[in-house]
Structures are given as C-alpha cells and as structure tokens.
C-alpha cells in the first residue's frame, strides 16, 4: 500500500477542503495518509496525525510522496521534514507567490491520480548542509536548507562582524546585518532581495550574499558547488542562524557556521519538464513579449 503525507498552510482556510479532497481520494484507492499532528488537528483529522519528526518514516514505512498544500513557505517546511529520506514532494499552490509549487488547486485530484499511476517525473534540487563548530571544539548539526542559510545579527539595530573562510583560499570579513548562503533555488528568495543574482535551479552553485554590508565589496560571490563556506562570528556580538526563514540556533563569538552542499537532494514531483524562464516571467509578473 502506498502512503501519502500531507502538510498544510496553517493560516489559509481553503487548504482544509483541499486536504479532505486528497484524503477521500486516497481512501478510494487504498492509499494510506498521515500528517503532522498540528496539521491533522487543523483539518479535523487528529486520527491521521503523527509527530513531525516521524512524518517521513513511521512504523518502519517511508512515505511514497508528500502533498504540500500552501505556498512556498509550506514547501520549505515540507522539504525540511522529508528531504533527508528522499521523499518526493508535490506542491499545490494555495499561497501567494507559489514559485516552488507545481499544481493549481483545481488540478489536485487529476495530478494525484497521475502521480499514483507513475505518470509524473521527479526534479531534484540542491540542498545546503548547515552545522556549527563551536569555539570549544564541539559541533552541532542544524539542518538542511533548500533556499538558504543565514547568519545574521542577534540584536535589532546592531551589526555583526563575520569573517568568511572559503576553502581556505579567501577570507573576507564583513560588518553587516548578515550573510546569506543560498542555493540556486534560493536565488529568487532572500538572496535576490539583498541584491543577489537569479540562478537557474539546475545550475549547481553556492551564492554568498552579504546583507547591508558596511563595505565597498558587497556583491554576491557565486561559488562552485563543492565549496565549503565557514562563517566565523567575530568581536563580542553573537549571531542567529536561520534555515529557510526559521531560526534554528545561535552562534556565539568564536563559533563558525559551516555550509556545504548536502549529500541529500530535495525531490519535487513535476508534470513534465519546467521551463524556468517561463515560471520566472509568470510568477514575478515580468510581462509578455
């Protein structure tokens, strides 16, 4: 029996109906369903809920796929929950921009049927592995980023001093609001807002973009994908580390945040090859030719 995971946007009432449509579809086809406990309670189906940490793998069974009902934020959350286990994610756009989502709500059931029949394909995206090496020599893993990891100031109105080690070859220091280490997927998110370039998602690279740097050199560095980036917190002010917009830890003075390409890759269910430039033009309202 196939097992479908479902995640939903927590502040959009319309996803409740979409989730119930998907659950009814699954019931008719003997497809199992499970949701994170908070999501299951939100749609009135607590019987289908499991702990978030158990969504991808529960009772020894790995999800065959996961349905993300929301916008890009829900896709990022879903990826964080299942990417490590190679679970493909199908995004349904019930959000605002929907840059990462593949399907409009009215095509939900036909797309699920095509997925169940093996008619859809998988598009893989690069992830960034993020960890912290503490000044006392200990280390802790923080997670995987689909869009970006950010090392940023911990106090409003204050800058943070960050030195960057790039493969032991280049070590600039920035006095800035923060530094963004982005994937090509994330090049159209925070990195772009901070002045970074747009990069096609199938071009493997790391993007290092400073945020409001007090420096003449404040441009994005586009690095080869196997680069290891170490961001060391200097001075006496600590920093906050976020992954895809979610705070995941802190970095004290003397700590180094390590970012490198992850062995794992995010897997998106797609209805045929996506035209990146067409998506870019449509989602960002760039007009017609």
Secondary structure, 3 states (H helix, E strand, C coil): CCEEEEEECCCCCHHHHHHHHHHHHHHHCCCEEEEEHHHHHHCCCHHHEECHHHCCEECCEECCEEEEEECHHHHHHHHHHHHHHCCCEEEEECCCCCCCCCEEHHHHHHHHHHHHCCCCEEEEEEEEEEEEECCCCCEEEEEEECCEEEEEECCCCCCEEEEEEECCCECCEEEECEEEEECCHHHHCHHHHCCCCCCCCCCCCEEEEEECCCCCCCCCEEECCCCCEEEEECCCCCEEEEECCEEEEEECCCCEEEEEEEEEEEEEEECCCCCHHHHHHHHCCCCCC
